[in-house]
Amino acid sequence: MSVFYKMMDRQDTPYRRLFQSEEYEEFRSKLRTGYFSTDFFKGLCPDSTFAEIVPVYIADAAEGIYRRWKKRPDDRKCSLDELAEVTEKILMGGLNGMQ
């Protein structure tokens, strides 16, 4: 998650456009699908009926959390590593993961 967030947060113009502009949503969707469709993420759901849904859920949730974080004032932002850690807790443990 940390690597994914750091890639999204790159400040040079091409990365900022790719990950923060609505005009590249189709490209981002393909990138997310590729990244989160690796064997690791597929292995999180042994039921083949939902094997395609789980990586998409993880990708959409991670991107949504990042976008919310990005909109926060700087004095209310945690580090990207901390954000990744919280995201992993939420995704892997749901609300119980935050206790």
N, C-alpha and C positions, 0 to 999 in steps of 0.2 A: 504494500500500500504506500509506503514511504517513497519508493522509486516512482510509482505512478503519480503521486502528488507533486513530487519535485519536477517531474517532466511537465506536468500541467502548469506549473508555476514559473517556468522559465521566462525571463523578462525580455529576451530578444524578440523582435517583431514577428517572425514567422510562427514561433511557438505561441505567443500571446494571441495571434489571430486564430490559430488552429484550435486552441483550447478555451478561448474566452469570447469568441465571436459566434453569433447565431448562424452566420452564413456558411459555416463549415460543419454544421450538425451531421450531415450525411457522412462526411469523411470521419468525424469523431466516432460515429456509430460503428463504422467498419473497423476502426482502430481498436475501440473498446471490445468489440466482438472477438477480434483476433487475440488481443492480450488476455482477456478473461476466458478464452476458450481453450487455454492450454490444459494439458493433462492434469495439472495440479488442481485447477478449479473444477474441471469435470469430475475429478475424484471426490469432490466434496458431496456429491449427490449420487450414490450408487444406484438409485432408481432411474433407469434409462428413460422413463416417461417424462421426468423433469430435468434431465441432464442438460438440456439446452436452455432451460429457464433460469437455472441457478446462476450461471456466469453472467447472464444479462442483468439479473437482479443485482448482483454484486457490483457490476460496472455502473449501472444507473444510480444505485445508492451511493457509491463512492464519489461519483461525479457530482451528485446533488449536494452531498456534505461539503465537498470542496467549494462549490459555487456559493453556498451559504457562508462558509468561512471567509471567502474572498470579499464578500460584501461587508464584513464586520469592520468597524474602525480599527486602526492599527493597534490601539492600546487595549483592545479586547481580543486580539488574535493570539493563539498559542503557536508554537512552532509547528512546522509541517510534520516533523517526526511525532510530536504529541497528537496532532490531528490524525495521523495514520494509526497510531496506537488506539485511540478512541474509536475510530472507524472499524478497526479489526474487532474490538470488543463488541461493538454494536452488531456487526455482521455475523460474528461467530456465536455470540451469546444472547442476542436480542436485548431486551431491557434487563434481563437477569444478569447479563454480562457487565452491566454498569454498576452493580451493587458491590 
